[in-house]
Amino acid sequence: MTRKALPTSMPRARAAAMSHSEMVPKGSRRGHAIPTVIQTPATDPRLEFLRETLTALVRRDGRDLTARQLTTFLAIYTHEDTHTVSSLADLMNISRPGVTRVMDRLVQFDLIAREEDREDRRRVLARRTLRGLQFFRELAGMAREASGDEASFDPQAIKTARN
């Protein structure tokens, strides 16, 4: 009997009438190996560096950050500019409500602080915190270790590398 993949457009009544063995792809049943030969290009060293850094990040004690939270955090700590919800939304090309949710979580973790703009009270500024700076230094250390560069942390080097 040939097994059929379940099309996404198949009516529910027909899908319900199919037996489990008809819906399961060939070779994926218990006891049958699925071929795992996948042709991939040579690993990009930048991706390997990113993987090693993120692996070190998730292995450490403490809370894990989502990709969006980590990106927002790094935007705040690697750019000297004062950031608002709007400037972060523009920088990362995501919605302002999305940035607000991320900022809520980063504030909860004490990695950033919210501050009302003295010149325009409608604007909310994202400020660095001591705990956030400690986490940033820890993250920079993980990145150095992943890259094999044991040089000491130098915030000026980050600015120079960006220019």
Helices and strands as residue ranges (DSSP letters): H 12-17, H 20-23, H 45-59, H 67-78, E 83-84, H 85-92, H 96-108, E 112-116, E 124-128, H 130-147, H 155-162
